[in-house]
Amino acid sequence: MRENGQKPKRSAKKTYQAPQAKKVRVTSRKEKFLEQLLKI
């Protein structure tokens, strides 16, 4: 039971870190796009 519980935690951490980094890049791109639209 403990080994099964430890494995998901490690995978969850890796999957949680990757999406966050991608989300930050996407938000920064969207923000730049919105800024350009607002400037026009």
C-alpha positions in Angstrom: 0.0 0.0 0.0 2.8 2.5 0.9 4.7 1.8 -2.3 1.6 2.3 -4.3 0.9 5.6 -2.5 4.4 6.9 -3.0 4.5 6.2 -6.8 1.5 8.4 -7.6 2.8 11.2 -5.4 6.1 11.4 -7.4 4.3 11.2 -10.8 1.7 13.8 -9.6 4.6 16.2 -8.7 6.2 15.8 -12.1 2.9 16.3 -14.0 2.0 19.3 -11.8 5.3 21.0 -12.5 5.2 20.6 -16.3 1.7 22.0 -16.9 2.5 25.0 -14.7 5.5 25.9 -16.8 3.5 25.5 -20.0 0.6 27.6 -18.5 3.0 30.4 -17.6 4.3 30.5 -21.2 0.8 30.4 -22.7 -0.5 33.2 -20.3 2.5 35.4 -21.2 1.9 34.9 -24.9 -1.8 35.6 -24.5 -1.0 38.7 -22.4 1.3 40.1 -25.1 -1.4 39.4 -27.7 -4.0 41.2 -25.6 -1.7 44.1 -25.2 -1.2 44.4 -28.9 -5.0 44.3 -29.4 -5.5 47.0 -26.8 -2.8 49.2 -28.3 -4.5 49.0 -31.7 
